[in-house]
Structure formats: structure tokens, C-alpha cells
């Protein structure tokens, strides 16, 4: 007789993460966490991404202890400085101007909580083409940059900004599927 399946919760309200998770897990619930997402300036960006993902997963795990909780947090890092989500259109323009013609890192921390905790980070490198002021304005006016770390979405209209990348594409979108599969194998749960 098969073991009963472990219920899964994604501790994120990101529709992009939910879409990616559906590619490997068909049935899961979304329960957003309510944590302070301020980065610790004493930690490396990779450590911050893992810490925030762990905080999200732990917050939801306290409410649903019998579930497998998946937490994730994505950071954009330019020259060792974490670039957050824009808080207004002018801030989005500033972020995109900074990224223009530069290579930056996209780091997603992943945390899985179910009896045991596993966490890790995935790092990709993204090269943004040299952008004109009108390209930046047009993209910001589309509204897409406003809830995205680094003020762009590689899977959306923002794909035109990207000259190239190295590493996991799904990491850049917000949920590194390859890393997630590896962590799930370590848990060895029926899901």
C-alpha cells in the first residue's frame, strides 16, 4: 500500500512561483507568509536569500505542521549591492538605469520544512543590454516592473532587456526547479 501523500504548501504569493511549482507538483496550496523581508547587512546576499526563504517557510510551518512547506526568496544583486523591488515608477527607472549595460546576479534562496529543514541558494548571472531612456520609460509605463526584484521580469515584457544569462532560467523567474527537485529528493516524501 502506498504511503499517503504529504500535503504541500507554497509560502509565497508570487504567481510566477506557483506556475513554476505546478510543473513538478500538481496539488499544493498557497499560504503567503507574513514576515519582515528586510535583509541583514552583516550577511552575504546568498545567506540573506536563504534566511528570508527559511523565515517564510518557518512562519507557515507553525500554522501547518503536517505539511511540506516550500519557502523562496529572490534577490537581485549588482556589484554586491542588493537591489529590491521598486516602490514607485521613478525608483523603477532608477533601478533599470543602474542595471543597464551591466551584469548582475539573481539569487533565489529555497527552504523546505517538514520534520527536517533543508535550504540552499541558486545563483544565475544576467546581462542587461544598454537601455535607452525611452525603452526604460516604456517598460516602466507597462507596470510590469513594480512587484519584481530588480524591476524586471525575464519571462514577461522585460525579456527584451536581457542580452543573455548563465545559470538557471527558472531561478531568474523566482523558483529554481532543478534545486527544488534536489531538495525534495533529500526529504524523500510522497508528494
PAVO-699857 format. One record per residue (C-alpha): residue in three letters; x, z, y negated. Coordinates in steps of 0.001 Angstrom, whole numbers, padded with zeros to 6 digits, always signed. Layout:
// PAVO-699857
ALAXZY/...
//
This chain:
// PAVO-699857
UNK+000000+000000+000000/UNK+001298-000949-003472/UNK+002083+001764-005953/UNK-000439+001903-008811/UNK+000782+000066-011866/UNK+002232+002091-014714/UNK+000235+001560-017930/UNK+002343+000123-020752/UNK+002131+000755-024498/UNK+003970-001169-027200/UNK+004751+001300-030005/UNK+004645-001370-032690/UNK+002027-003055-034819/UNK+004074-006264-035039/UNK+002001-009220-033821/UNK+005265-011073-033115/UNK+006442-008342-030738/UNK+003075-008275-028984/UNK+003180-012061-028454/UNK+006693-011868-027017/UNK+005816-008943-024754/UNK+002882-010940-023318/UNK+005411-013396-021879/UNK+006594-010769-019370/UNK+003861-008089-019258/UNK+000251-009242-019234/UNK-001550-005919-019672/UNK-000462-003463-022338/UNK-001914-001621-025289/UNK-000586-001475-028827/UNK-000298+002007-030352/UNK+001686+001958-033608/UNK+003886+004958-034295/UNK+003816+006929-037498/UNK+007458+007718-038213/UNK+009755+007732-041212/UNK+011725+004486-040899/UNK+014491+005495-043297/UNK+017931+004607-041956/UNK+020642+007247-041630/UNK+023566+006196-043837/UNK+026017+008024-041535/UNK+025180+005757-038600/UNK+026179+002177-037805/UNK+023351-000408-038076/UNK+023160-000698-034248/UNK+022813+003090-033981/UNK+020093+003084-036650/UNK+018144+000367-034820/UNK+018283+002340-031552/UNK+017428+005614-033314/UNK+014365+004123-035029/UNK+013190+002430-031811/UNK+013610+005754-029973/UNK+011690+007663-032649/UNK+008810+005165-032383/UNK+008729+005374-028582/UNK+009012+009181-028548/UNK+006200+009560-031100/UNK+003802+007526-028931/UNK+005080+009067-025651/UNK+003960+012517-026836/UNK+000417+011151-027159/UNK+000503+009167-023868/UNK+002913+010909-021453/UNK+001782+008975-018343/UNK+002525+005571-019891/UNK+005640+003475-020186/UNK+006323+003277-023926/UNK+008296+000413-025464/UNK+009668+001002-028958/UNK+011562-001563-031027/UNK+013063-001783-034485/UNK+014718-004826-036044/UNK+017282-004664-038828/UNK+018897-007461-040826/UNK+022485-006684-041812/UNK+024532-008614-044388/UNK+028167-007547-044809/UNK+027438-004175-043157/UNK+024516-003504-045536/UNK+021044-003120-044036/UNK+018519-005431-045698/UNK+014990-004090-045373/UNK+011571-005627-045820/UNK+010788-006792-049357/UNK+008466-004532-051327/UNK+007334-007276-053737/UNK+007815-011033-054299/UNK+010710-010506-056735/UNK+012513-008377-054138/UNK+011900-011119-051531/UNK+013507-013678-053870/UNK+016499-011358-054351/UNK+016941-010844-050579/UNK+016730-014577-049866/UNK+019238-015292-052668/UNK+021637-012807-051044/UNK+021223-014420-047610/UNK+021566-017975-048986/UNK+024660-019704-047599/UNK+025644-016594-045613/UNK+025768-015448-042009/UNK+024083-012144-041204/UNK+023320-010057-038137/UNK+019878-009363-036706/UNK+019901-006179-034647/UNK+016953-005013-032573/UNK+017035-001575-031049/UNK+014929-001111-027921/UNK+013807+002158-026378/UNK+011830+002658-023163/UNK+010340+006052-022419/UNK+008778+007043-019079/UNK+010174+010164-017419/UNK+013617+008752-018251/UNK+014717+007226-021548/UNK+016689+004005-021811/UNK+017826+002418-025054/UNK+020113-000373-026207/UNK+020540-002884-029006/UNK+020690-006667-029105/UNK+022724-008418-031828/UNK+022338-012040-032951/UNK+024093-013884-035776/UNK+022049-016116-038094/UNK+023381-018625-040610/UNK+021117-019343-043582/UNK+021634-022654-045357/UNK+022399-022750-049075/UNK+018960-022420-050657/UNK+017753-023800-053963/UNK+015707-021645-056338/UNK+012661-023880-055734/UNK+012998-023504-051920/UNK+013117-019727-052317/UNK+010150-019709-054726/UNK+008060-021945-052492/UNK+008785-019822-049420/UNK+008046-016541-051210/UNK+004771-018005-052555/UNK+003719-018743-048941/UNK+003520-014957-048431/UNK+005389-015092-045119/UNK+008464-013081-046202/UNK+006559-009983-047261/UNK+006462-007990-043993/UNK+009700-009261-042469/UNK+013113-007613-042341/UNK+015397-009922-044303/UNK+012354-011615-045914/UNK+012092-014489-043432/UNK+010571-015453-040083/UNK+012662-017787-037913/UNK+009578-018559-035794/UNK+007422-019478-038804/UNK+007747-021454-042018/UNK+011105-019729-042510/UNK+012674-021830-039751/UNK+013754-024330-042439/UNK+016057-021653-043928/UNK+018107-021319-040739/UNK+021148-023525-040319/UNK+021955-022071-036905/UNK+022220-018907-034841/UNK+024170-017335-031990/UNK+022598-014898-029565/UNK+019049-014187-028513/UNK+016279-016086-030333/UNK+013672-013529-029241/UNK+015878-010807-030729/UNK+015716-012576-034099/UNK+011913-012741-033797/UNK+011823-008985-033071/UNK+011829-008272-029316/UNK+014879-009285-027237/UNK+013194-010261-023984/UNK+016443-010544-021994/UNK+017478-006996-022922/UNK+013959-005699-022307/UNK+013955-007167-018779/UNK+017301-005456-018071/UNK+015990-002075-019253/UNK+012759-002497-017258/UNK+014804-003146-014095/UNK+016624+000165-014630/UNK+013286+002004-014725/UNK+012143+000289-011504/UNK+008439+000799-012236/UNK+005461-001228-011019/UNK+004010-002720-014203/
//
